[in-house]
């Protein structure tokens, strides 16, 4: 049973590496098909395309893990606290409990 988990793990690692290589190849082909003709820019080799993919993931997408702020906005906790802060009834003469409205 333990060897099955090792084989599955090795398969997922191999699949991940193959996916990265495929995306790098597609990026290289798109770059070499568009940029030299449209902008008179340089052509990329495979390792340069891999470096460009790494750089764009680092600058714009991150590498997974915690996805709190950034392009995706607030996470669920902050949405919930924002909702509770801004969608409660304001204190009135009949409702004098201000802790629910103005809690931090």
N, C-alpha and C positions, 0 to 999 in steps of 0.2 A: 504494500500500500504506500509505503514511503517513497519507493522508486517512482510511483505514478505521479506523486506531487512534484518530484524533481524533474520528471519529463515534462509535465505541464508548465512548470516554471521556466525551463529551458525553451520550451516552445513559445511562451509569451515573450521572452527576451528576444528570441530570434525573430518573431513577428514584429516586435517593436523596432528592432534594428532594420528590418526589411522595409518597414513603413517609412522610417526616417530617410533611408536611401532612396526610396521611390519619390518622396516629396522633394528631396534635394534634386533628383534628376528632372522632375517636372519644373521646378523653379529654374534650373539651369536652361532648359529648353525654352521656357517662356521668356526669360531674360535675353537669351541669345537670338530669339526670334523677333523681339520687339525693340529692345533698347538700342542696338547698333543701327537699326534702320530709322527709328523715330528721332533719337536724340544724338546720334553719332557717338554713342558711348562704347565702352570696351565690351568684348565678349568675355564670358566667365568660363573657367574650367570647373570641374566637379568639386574640387576642394574649396574653391572660392565660393561656389554656390552653397556648400555646406556651412562655411563661415558666415555667409550672409543670412542663411536660415537661423543659425544660432544667435546672431546679433539681433535679428528682428524679434525672435522669441524672447530674448532677454530684455529688450527695450519695451516691447508692446504687449507681450502675452504672458511673460513669466514662464515658469516651468512647473505649473501645477501647485499642489499644496493648498495653503490657505488662500481663499478667494474672497477677501473682505471688501476692500475699497478698490477704486480704479475704474476701469471701463465698465464693470458690471454693476456699479453703484453700491449701495449699502447692503450689508448682509441682513438676514432675517431679524436678528436681535435689534439692530438699529431701526429697521422699518417698524418693528413693533413699538419701540420706545418713542419713535417719531409720531406714530399714530396715536399713542396714548397721550402724548404731550399736546397735540394739536387738534384732536377731535373729541375732547371732553367738553362738557357744558361748563361755561364760566361760572364762577361763584356769584350767586345772587343773594338777595335778602333771605330767601328760603333755603338756599344751599350754601352754607358757610364753610364747608369742608374744603379748604384750599390745598390740602396736601395731595389729593388725587390729581388736581389740575397742574400744579407747579412742581411736581416731584422731578428730581433730576435723574 
